[in-house]
Amino acid sequence: MTDNNDQGDTRRTKRRYAHEAYPHSAEGEIRPLAVEVPYLLARAVGLDIDDTSWMQAEPRTLAGDRISLYLEAALIALMADAMHQGLTGDEAYTWARSRVSDDSTGEWLWERSYHYGVDAAWIKPYSCGPEPITHDHFADMATRSGIVTRIPLRESECHDCTEPIEQAL
């Protein structure tokens, strides 16, 4: 995935896609839950529809597919988290399912991500629809918290939210 920007591809957003910060496993690789849970949580956070233009996605089925993919990824991540905590069987499923069945799914993902050292605030959402024409700046950009100011500019066009791409020699 690359950022869409009008800056001649010399800059990219400071936020990273989940797979950039937490790479996929190699084909056939079996990783311990201590490694896999942060990856799965980051992936689920990246599939959240917040900060996307999912309602403007074409074809319209893309938005519905994205929500299903997000909820499925959240359940898998939380199931792995439950198993890493020592829960098994129905107990693990019930623990995970209870956190995906309401409007607090994103909050649970962020909380559990924090527990595993995944900085969910710096996970860039995967595209779903066109890049939003506005984005938010926070009073404390390091933690992406505090007072929020809506900026009437795409994130990929904002000098404060992008950084130079290091060119290989």
FITIZA-830113 format. One record per atom (N, C-alpha, C): y, z, x. Coordinates in Angstrom, 1 decimal. Atoms other than C-alpha are relative to their C-alpha. Example, Ala and Ser with C-alpha at 12.3 -4.5 7.8 and 13.67 -1.06 7.14 Angstrom:
2
R       y       z       x
R    -1.2     0.0     0.9
R    -4.5     7.8    12.3
R     1.2     0.0     0.9
R    -1.1     0.0    -0.9
R    -1.1     7.1    13.7
R     1.1     0.8    -0.8
% end
This chain:
169
R       y       z       x
R    -1.2     0.0     0.8
R     0.0     0.0     0.0
R     1.2     0.0     0.9
R    -1.3     0.0    -0.7
R     3.5    -0.7     1.2
R     1.1     0.3    -1.0
R    -1.2    -0.2     0.9
R     6.9     0.3    -0.1
R     0.7    -1.3    -0.2
R    -0.8     1.2     0.3
R     8.8    -2.4    -1.8
R     1.5     0.4     0.2
R    -1.4    -0.3    -0.3
R    12.3    -2.4    -0.4
R     0.8    -1.2     0.3
R    -0.8     1.1    -0.3
R    15.2    -4.7     0.2
R     0.6     0.2     1.4
R    -0.5    -0.3    -1.3
R    15.7    -3.5     3.7
R    -0.7    -0.7     1.1
R     0.7     0.8    -1.0
R    13.7    -6.2     5.5
R    -1.2     0.7     0.6
R     1.2    -0.7    -0.5
R    10.7    -3.9     5.8
R     0.2     0.7     1.3
R    -0.3    -0.8    -1.2
R    12.4    -2.0     8.6
R     0.0     1.5    -0.3
R     0.0    -1.4     0.4
R    12.4     1.2     6.6
R    -1.1     0.3    -1.0
R     1.0    -0.4     1.0
R     9.8     3.1     4.5
R     0.4     1.3    -0.5
R    -0.3    -1.3     0.6
R    10.0     6.1     2.2
R    -0.6     1.1     0.9
R     0.5    -1.1    -0.8
R     9.5     9.4     3.8
R    -1.3     0.6    -0.6
R     1.2    -0.5     0.6
R     6.9    10.4     1.2
R    -1.1    -1.0     0.3
R     1.2     0.8    -0.3
R     3.4     9.1     1.9
R    -1.0    -0.1    -1.1
R     1.0     0.2     0.9
R     0.7     7.7    -0.2
R    -1.2     1.0     0.4
R     1.1    -1.0    -0.3
R    -2.3    10.1    -0.5
R    -0.9    -0.4     1.1
R     1.0     0.5    -1.0
R    -4.6     7.9     1.6
R     0.6     0.0     1.4
R    -0.7     0.0    -1.3
R    -2.0     7.8     4.4
R    -0.1     1.4     0.6
R     0.0    -1.4    -0.5
R    -1.9    11.6     4.7
R    -1.4     0.6     0.1
R     1.4    -0.4     0.1
R    -5.5    12.2     3.7
R    -0.9    -1.2    -0.1
R     0.7     1.2     0.0
R    -7.6     9.2     4.7
R    -1.4     0.1    -0.8
R     1.3     0.1     0.7
R   -10.7     8.1     2.7
R    -1.1     0.2     1.1
R     1.1    -0.1    -0.9
R   -14.0     8.9     4.3
R    -0.6    -1.3     0.4
R     0.7     1.2    -0.4
R   -15.9     6.3     6.2
R    -1.1    -0.3    -0.9
R     1.1     0.4     0.9
R   -18.5     4.3     4.3
R    -1.2     0.8     0.4
R     1.2    -0.8    -0.2
R   -21.5     6.5     3.9
R     0.2     1.4     0.6
R    -0.3    -1.3    -0.6
R   -19.8     9.5     5.5
R    -0.1     1.1    -1.1
R     0.0    -1.2     0.9
R   -20.5    12.9     3.9
R     0.8     1.0     0.7
R    -0.9    -1.0    -0.6
R   -17.7    15.3     4.6
R    -0.2     1.3    -0.7
R     0.0    -1.3     0.6
R   -17.6    19.0     4.1
R     1.0     0.2    -1.1
R    -1.0    -0.2     1.1
R   -15.8    20.3     1.0
R     1.3     0.4     0.6
R    -1.2    -0.5    -0.6
R   -13.2    21.9     3.3
R     0.9    -1.2     0.3
R    -0.7     1.2    -0.3
R   -12.2    18.3     4.2
R     0.2    -0.8    -1.3
R     0.0     0.9     1.2
R   -13.0    16.5     0.9
R     1.0     0.5    -1.1
R    -0.9    -0.5     1.0
R   -11.1    18.9    -1.4
R     1.4    -0.4     0.2
R    -1.4     0.4    -0.1
R    -7.7    18.3     0.1
R     0.2    -1.5    -0.2
R    -0.1     1.4     0.2
R    -8.3    14.6     0.1
R     0.0    -0.3    -1.5
R     0.1     0.3     1.5
R    -9.4    14.6    -3.6
R     1.3     0.5    -0.7
R    -1.2    -0.5     0.7
R    -6.4    16.8    -4.6
R     1.2    -0.9     0.3
R    -1.1     0.9    -0.4
R    -4.0    14.5    -2.7
R    -0.1    -1.3    -0.8
R     0.2     1.2     0.7
R    -5.5    11.5    -4.4
R     0.4     0.2    -1.5
R    -0.3    -0.3     1.4
R    -5.2    13.1    -7.9
R     1.5     0.1    -0.1
R    -1.5    -0.1     0.1
R    -1.5    14.0    -7.2
R     0.6    -1.4     0.1
R    -0.5     1.4    -0.1
R    -0.9    10.4    -6.1
R    -0.2    -0.9    -1.2
R     0.2     0.8     1.2
R    -2.3     9.1    -9.3
R     0.7     0.5    -1.2
R    -0.8    -0.5     1.1
R     0.0    11.2   -11.5
R     1.0    -1.1    -0.4
R    -0.9     1.1     0.5
R     2.3     9.1   -13.6
R     1.5     0.4     0.2
R    -1.4    -0.4    -0.3
R     5.4    11.2   -12.7
R     0.6    -0.9     1.1
R    -0.7     0.8    -1.0
R     8.0     9.2   -10.7
R    -0.5    -1.4     0.1
R     0.4     1.4     0.1
R     6.5     5.9   -11.8
R     0.7    -0.5    -1.3
R    -0.5     0.7     1.2
R     7.6     3.4   -14.5
R    -1.2    -0.4    -0.9
R     1.3     0.3     0.7
R     4.2     3.7   -16.2
R     0.2    -0.6    -1.4
R    -0.2     0.5     1.3
R     5.7     3.0   -19.6
R     0.4    -1.4     0.0
R    -0.5     1.4    -0.1
R     7.1    -0.3   -18.4
R    -1.1    -0.9     0.7
R     1.1     0.8    -0.6
R     3.8    -1.4   -16.8
R    -0.5    -1.2    -0.8
R     0.6     1.1     0.7
R     2.5    -4.8   -17.7
R    -1.3    -0.4     0.8
R     0.1    -0.1     1.5
R     0.0    -5.5   -19.0
R    -0.1     1.5    -0.5
R    -0.1    -1.3     0.6
R     0.3    -2.5   -21.3
R    -1.3     0.8     0.2
R     1.2    -0.8    -0.2
R    -3.3    -1.5   -20.7
R     0.0     0.7     1.3
R    -0.1    -0.7    -1.3
R    -2.3    -0.6   -17.1
R     0.4     1.4    -0.2
R    -0.5    -1.4     0.2
R    -0.5     2.5   -18.4
R    -1.2     0.9    -0.5
R     1.2    -0.8     0.5
R    -3.6     3.7   -20.4
R    -1.0     0.2     1.1
R     1.0    -0.1    -1.1
R    -5.9     2.9   -17.5
R     0.4     1.0     1.0
R    -0.5    -0.9    -1.0
R    -3.7     4.8   -15.1
R    -0.1     1.5    -0.5
R     0.1    -1.4     0.5
R    -3.7     8.0   -17.3
R    -1.5     0.4     0.1
R     1.4    -0.3    -0.1
R    -7.5     7.8   -17.5
R    -0.4     0.2     1.4
R     0.3    -0.1    -1.4
R    -7.8     7.3   -13.8
R     0.5     1.4     0.6
R    -0.6    -1.3    -0.4
R    -5.5    10.3   -13.2
R    -0.8     1.2    -0.4
R     0.8    -1.1     0.6
R    -7.4    12.6   -15.5
R    -1.4     0.1     0.6
R     1.3     0.1    -0.6
R   -10.7    11.5   -14.0
R     0.1     0.6     1.5
R    -0.2    -0.5    -1.4
R    -9.4    12.1   -10.4
R     0.3     1.5     0.0
R    -0.3    -1.4     0.0
R    -8.0    15.5   -11.4
R    -1.3     0.8    -0.3
R     1.3    -0.7     0.3
R   -11.4    16.6   -12.9
R    -0.9     0.0     1.2
R     0.9     0.1    -1.2
R   -13.3    15.4    -9.8
R     0.6     1.0     1.1
R    -0.6    -0.9    -1.0
R   -10.8    17.2    -7.5
R    -0.2     1.5    -0.3
R     0.2    -1.4     0.4
R   -11.0    20.4    -9.4
R    -1.4     0.4    -0.1
R     1.5    -0.3    -0.1
R   -14.8    20.2    -9.6
R    -0.3     0.3     1.4
R     0.2    -0.2    -1.4
R   -14.9    19.9    -5.9
R     0.6     1.4     0.5
R    -0.6    -1.3    -0.3
R   -12.5    22.8    -5.6
R    -0.8     1.2    -0.5
R     0.8    -1.0     0.6
R   -14.6    24.9    -7.9
R    -1.3     0.3     0.9
R     1.2    -0.1    -0.8
R   -17.7    24.2    -5.8
R     0.3     0.6     1.4
R    -0.4    -0.6    -1.3
R   -15.8    25.0    -2.6
R     0.2     1.5    -0.1
R    -0.2    -1.4     0.3
R   -15.0    28.4    -4.2
R    -1.3     0.7    -0.2
R     1.3    -0.6     0.3
R   -18.7    29.0    -4.8
R    -0.5    -0.1    -1.4
R     0.4     0.2     1.3
R   -18.9    28.1    -8.4
R    -1.0    -1.1    -0.1
R     1.0     1.1     0.2
R   -21.8    26.0    -9.6
R    -0.3    -0.3    -1.4
R     0.5     0.4     1.3
R   -23.2    24.2   -12.6
R     1.1     0.1    -1.1
R    -0.9    -0.1     1.1
R   -21.6    25.0   -16.0
R     1.3     0.8     0.3
R    -1.2    -0.8    -0.3
R   -19.3    27.6   -14.5
R     1.0    -0.8     0.8
R    -0.9     0.8    -0.7
R   -17.8    25.1   -12.1
R     0.7    -1.1    -0.9
R    -0.5     1.0     0.9
R   -17.4    22.5   -14.8
R     1.0     0.6    -1.0
R    -0.9    -0.6     0.9
R   -15.8    24.9   -17.2
R     1.3     0.4     0.6
R    -1.2    -0.3    -0.7
R   -13.4    26.1   -14.6
R     0.9    -1.2     0.2
R    -0.8     1.2    -0.3
R   -12.3    22.6   -13.7
R     0.5    -0.6    -1.3
R    -0.4     0.7     1.3
R   -12.3    21.2   -17.3
R     1.1     0.7    -0.7
R    -1.1    -0.7     0.6
R   -10.1    24.0   -18.5
R     1.3    -0.2     0.6
R    -1.2     0.2    -0.7
R    -7.5    23.0   -16.0
R     0.5    -1.5    -0.2
R    -0.4     1.4     0.2
R    -7.5    19.3   -17.0
R     0.2    -0.3    -1.5
R     0.0     0.2     1.5
R    -7.6    19.7   -20.8
R     1.4     0.3    -0.7
R    -1.3    -0.2     0.6
R    -3.9    20.5   -21.3
R     1.1    -0.6     0.8
R    -1.1     0.6    -0.7
R    -0.4    19.6   -20.2
R     0.3     0.6     1.3
R    -0.3    -0.6    -1.3
R    -0.6    21.8   -17.1
R    -0.9    -0.6     1.1
R     0.9     0.6    -1.0
R    -3.0    19.5   -15.2
R     0.8    -0.2     1.3
R    -0.8     0.3    -1.2
R    -0.2    18.5   -12.8
R     0.3     1.3     0.7
R    -0.3    -1.3    -0.6
R     0.7    22.2   -12.2
R    -1.2     0.5     0.7
R     1.2    -0.5    -0.6
R    -2.9    23.1   -11.5
R    -0.2    -0.8     1.3
R     0.3     0.8    -1.2
R    -3.2    20.2    -9.0
R     1.0     0.4     1.1
R    -1.0    -0.5    -1.0
R     0.0    21.3    -7.2
R    -0.3     1.3     0.5
R     0.4    -1.3    -0.5
R    -1.1    24.9    -7.1
R    -1.2     0.0     0.9
R     1.2     0.1    -0.8
R    -4.5    24.1    -5.8
R     0.2    -0.8     1.3
R    -0.4     0.7    -1.2
R    -3.0    21.6    -3.3
R     0.6     0.9     1.0
R    -0.7    -1.0    -0.8
R    -0.7    24.3    -2.0
R    -1.0     0.9     0.7
R     1.0    -0.9    -0.5
R    -3.7    26.6    -1.6
R    -0.8    -0.6     1.2
R     0.7     0.7    -1.0
R    -5.4    24.0     0.6
R     0.9    -0.6     1.1
R    -0.9     0.5    -1.0
R    -2.3    23.1     2.6
R     0.5    -1.4    -0.2
R    -0.5     1.4     0.3
R    -1.6    19.8     0.9
R     1.4     0.1    -0.6
R    -1.4    -0.1     0.5
R     2.2    19.4     0.4
R     0.1    -1.1    -1.0
R     0.0     0.9     1.1
R     2.0    17.7    -3.0
R     1.4    -0.6    -0.2
R    -1.4     0.5     0.2
R     5.8    17.2    -3.1
R     0.2    -1.2     0.9
R    -0.2     1.1    -0.9
R     5.5    14.7    -0.2
R    -1.1    -1.1    -0.2
R     0.9     1.1     0.3
R     2.7    12.6    -1.8
R     0.7    -1.0    -0.9
R    -0.7     1.0     0.8
R     4.2     9.4    -3.1
R    -1.0    -0.6    -1.1
R     0.9     0.5     1.0
R     2.8     8.2    -6.4
R    -0.4    -1.4     0.2
R     0.4     1.4    -0.1
R     0.8     5.0    -6.4
R     0.7    -0.7    -1.1
R    -0.8     0.8     1.0
R     2.6     2.2    -8.2
R    -0.7    -0.1    -1.3
R     0.5     0.3     1.3
R     2.2     1.8   -11.9
R     1.2    -0.4    -0.8
R    -1.2     0.6     0.5
R     4.8    -0.5   -13.2
R     1.0    -0.3     1.1
R    -1.0     0.3    -1.0
R     8.0    -1.5   -11.4
R     0.5     1.3     0.6
R    -0.6    -1.2    -0.6
R     9.6     0.9    -9.0
R     1.1     0.5    -0.8
R    -1.1    -0.5     0.9
R    11.9     3.2   -11.0
R     1.3    -0.3     0.7
R    -1.4     0.4    -0.5
R    15.6     2.3   -10.6
R     0.8     1.3     0.3
R    -0.7    -1.2    -0.4
R    16.5     6.0   -10.2
R    -1.1     0.9     0.7
R     0.9    -1.0    -0.6
R    15.0     8.9    -8.2
R     0.8     1.2     0.2
R    -0.6    -1.3    -0.1
R    15.7    12.5    -7.6
R     0.2     0.5     1.4
R    -0.2    -0.7    -1.3
R    17.3    14.4    -4.7
R     0.0     1.5    -0.4
R     0.1    -1.5     0.3
R    16.7    18.2    -4.5
R     0.9     0.7     0.9
R    -0.9    -0.8    -0.8
R    18.9    20.9    -3.2
R    -0.7     0.3     1.4
R     0.7    -0.3    -1.3
R    16.2    21.7    -0.6
R    -1.0    -1.2     0.1
R     0.9     1.2    -0.1
R    14.7    18.3     0.3
R    -1.3     0.3     0.8
R     1.2    -0.3    -0.8
R    12.3    19.9     2.8
R    -1.2     0.5    -0.9
R     1.1    -0.5     0.9
R    10.4    21.6    -0.1
R     0.1    -0.7    -1.3
R    -0.2     0.8     1.2
R    11.6    19.2    -2.8
R     0.1     1.0    -1.2
R    -0.2    -1.0     1.1
R    12.9    22.2    -4.9
R     1.5     0.3    -0.1
R    -1.3    -0.3     0.3
R    16.0    23.6    -6.3
R     0.7    -0.9    -0.9
R    -0.8     0.8     0.9
R    18.8    21.9    -8.1
R    -0.3    -1.5     0.2
R     0.4     1.4    -0.1
R    17.9    18.2    -8.9
R     1.2    -0.8    -0.4
R    -1.1     0.9     0.2
R    20.4    15.4    -8.7
R    -0.7    -1.4    -0.2
R     0.6     1.4     0.3
R    19.4    12.0   -10.3
R     0.9    -1.0     0.8
R    -0.7     1.0    -0.8
R    20.3     9.2    -7.9
R    -0.2    -1.4    -0.6
R     0.2     1.3     0.6
R    20.9     5.7    -9.5
R    -0.3    -1.1     1.0
R     0.4     0.9    -1.0
R    19.1     3.9    -6.8
R    -1.5     0.1     0.2
R     1.5    -0.1    -0.3
R    15.4     3.1    -6.0
R    -0.2     0.8     1.2
R     0.3    -0.8    -1.2
R    13.8     5.5    -3.6
R    -0.1    -0.8     1.3
R     0.2     0.8    -1.1
R    12.9     2.7    -1.3
R     1.3    -0.6     0.5
R    -1.3     0.5    -0.4
R    16.6     1.7    -1.1
R     1.0     1.1     0.5
R    -0.9    -1.2    -0.3
R    18.0     5.2    -0.4
R    -0.2     0.4     1.5
R     0.0    -0.3    -1.4
R    18.9     5.9     3.2
R    -0.5     1.4     0.2
R     0.4    -1.4    -0.2
R    18.3     9.6     2.7
R    -1.5     0.2    -0.2
R     1.5    -0.1     0.3
R    14.7     9.0     1.4
R    -0.9    -0.9     0.8
R     0.8     0.9    -0.8
R    13.6     6.4     3.9
R     0.2     0.3     1.5
R    -0.1    -0.1    -1.4
R    13.1     6.3     7.6
R    -0.4    -1.3     0.7
R     0.3     1.3    -0.7
R    12.8     3.5    10.2
R    -1.5    -0.1     0.2
R     1.4     0.2    -0.3
R     9.4     2.0    10.6
R    -0.1    -0.2     1.5
R     0.2     0.1    -1.4
R     8.3     2.4    14.2
R    -0.7    -1.3     0.3
R     0.5     1.3    -0.4
R     7.7    -1.0    15.7
R    -0.9     0.1     1.2
R     0.9     0.0    -1.1
R     4.6    -1.4    17.9
R     0.5    -1.0     1.0
R    -0.4     0.9    -1.1
R     5.4    -2.9    21.3
R    -1.1    -1.0     0.3
% end
